[in-house]
Amino acid sequence: MLKVQELKELIKALDQSSVDELKFEQEGTKLVLKKQQAPAAVEKVVEVSREQAPVVSTPVVTTEAPKEAPKQQEVPVNTNVHTITSPMVGTFYSAPSPDSAPYVKQGDKVSEDSVVCIVEAMKLMNEIEAEVKGKITEVLAENGELVEYGQPLFVVELV
């Protein structure tokens, strides 16, 4: 069975390649990834345990209609803020160790070289720096949360 991280890496690799379709099979689990502009078809393969041997399982194909985006109100854009985003997929840690205080919290002032958090990826602890001078106005990620590449972590009001 594929782990979530492995599945995300496969999706990222497909997205960045010129390949339009990827088929993968391992230990009775089948996975088909396709690049499409139209609504994607999702294929689920039901696994049957040995106790249920007489039961026959067949793949179920469902197609989801595109969901209408909710109407958003226009929000004025503050140009005096900077969003610190995750440079990689990994686990967000707000402190250097579980019993330590967080690197920063809402209201703290930061400089360009201030460490604001750690993102753990493949057992490597990557210190993330603010890269701007300002004040933390929002902390957008929670300690121990899985974060994606480009996911906003902090909002900094520039000084």
C-alpha positions in Angstrom: 0.0 0.0 0.0 1.3 3.4 -0.9 2.0 5.9 1.9 0.5 9.4 1.6 3.9 11.0 1.1 4.7 8.5 -1.7 1.4 9.3 -3.4 2.0 13.0 -3.2 5.5 12.6 -4.7 3.9 10.6 -7.6 1.3 13.3 -8.2 4.0 16.0 -8.1 6.3 14.1 -10.5 3.4 13.6 -12.9 2.4 17.2 -12.7 5.9 18.4 -13.5 6.4 15.9 -16.4 5.2 15.9 -19.9 3.5 12.5 -19.3 -0.3 12.6 -19.4 -1.0 9.3 -17.7 0.6 7.1 -15.0 -0.4 3.6 -14.2 0.9 1.9 -11.0 0.2 -1.5 -9.5 1.5 -2.9 -6.3 0.3 -5.8 -4.2 -3.2 -5.8 -5.7 -3.6 -2.1 -5.5 -4.0 -0.3 -8.7 -3.5 3.5 -9.2 -4.2 5.4 -12.4 -3.3 9.1 -12.5 -4.2 11.2 -15.5 -3.8 14.9 -16.4 -7.1 16.3 -17.5 -8.7 19.7 -17.9 -12.2 18.2 -17.6 -13.6 16.8 -14.4 -11.4 13.9 -13.3 -12.7 10.3 -13.1 -11.8 8.7 -9.8 -11.3 5.0 -9.8 -11.5 3.1 -6.5 -10.3 -0.5 -6.3 -11.9 -2.4 -3.4 -9.6 -4.8 -1.7 -11.0 -8.1 -0.5 -9.6 -9.8 2.5 -8.9 -13.6 2.5 -11.9 -14.1 4.9 -14.2 -12.6 2.2 -12.8 -14.7 -0.7 -16.2 -15.6 -2.2 -17.0 -11.9 -2.6 -16.0 -10.5 -6.0 -14.9 -6.9 -6.1 -15.0 -4.7 -9.1 -13.6 -1.3 -9.7 -16.1 1.5 -9.2 -15.7 4.6 -11.4 -17.3 7.8 -10.3 -17.2 11.1 -12.1 -17.6 14.3 -10.1 -19.2 17.3 -11.7 -17.2 20.5 -11.3 -18.3 22.4 -8.2 -19.3 26.0 -8.6 -16.9 28.2 -6.7 -18.6 30.2 -3.9 -18.9 33.9 -4.7 -16.3 35.8 -2.8 -16.5 39.3 -1.7 -13.7 41.6 -2.8 -11.2 42.1 0.0 -8.9 45.1 -0.1 -5.3 43.9 -0.6 -2.8 45.2 2.0 0.5 45.7 0.1 2.4 46.3 3.3 2.3 42.5 4.2 4.5 39.6 3.3 3.4 35.9 3.5 6.0 33.4 4.5 5.3 30.2 2.6 6.6 26.7 3.0 9.5 26.0 0.6 8.8 22.2 0.7 6.3 19.5 1.7 6.9 18.4 5.3 5.9 18.7 8.9 5.6 22.2 10.5 7.2 22.7 13.9 6.8 26.0 15.7 9.6 25.3 18.2 13.0 23.7 18.1 11.9 20.9 20.6 8.6 19.9 22.1 9.4 21.5 25.5 10.7 24.7 24.0 8.8 28.0 23.4 7.8 28.7 19.8 10.3 30.6 17.6 7.7 33.3 17.0 4.1 34.0 17.9 1.6 36.6 16.8 2.8 40.1 17.6 6.6 39.2 17.6 9.0 41.3 15.6 11.3 39.5 13.1 14.3 40.4 11.0 15.4 39.0 7.7 17.5 36.2 9.4 15.1 35.3 12.2 14.1 31.6 12.2 10.3 31.4 12.4 9.8 27.6 12.3 11.1 24.3 11.2 9.8 22.2 8.3 10.9 18.5 8.6 11.2 16.8 5.3 12.7 13.3 4.9 14.0 13.4 8.5 15.9 16.6 7.9 15.0 19.7 10.0 14.9 22.7 7.8 15.0 26.1 9.6 12.7 28.6 7.8 13.8 32.3 8.0 11.5 35.3 7.8 13.5 36.9 5.0 11.8 40.2 5.7 11.8 42.7 8.6 8.4 43.2 10.3 5.9 42.0 12.8 4.1 38.6 12.8 0.4 39.3 12.4 -0.9 35.8 11.8 0.4 32.2 12.4 -1.4 30.1 9.7 0.0 26.6 10.5 -0.3 24.5 13.6 2.5 22.6 15.3 2.9 19.1 13.9 0.7 19.8 10.9 1.6 18.5 7.4 2.3 21.5 5.1 2.5 21.6 1.3 4.9 23.3 -0.9 3.9 27.0 -1.2 1.4 26.8 1.7 1.2 30.1 3.7 2.7 29.7 7.2 2.9 33.3 8.5 1.7 36.7 7.6 4.2 39.5 8.4 3.4 43.2 8.4 6.4 44.9 6.9 8.3 47.6 8.8 
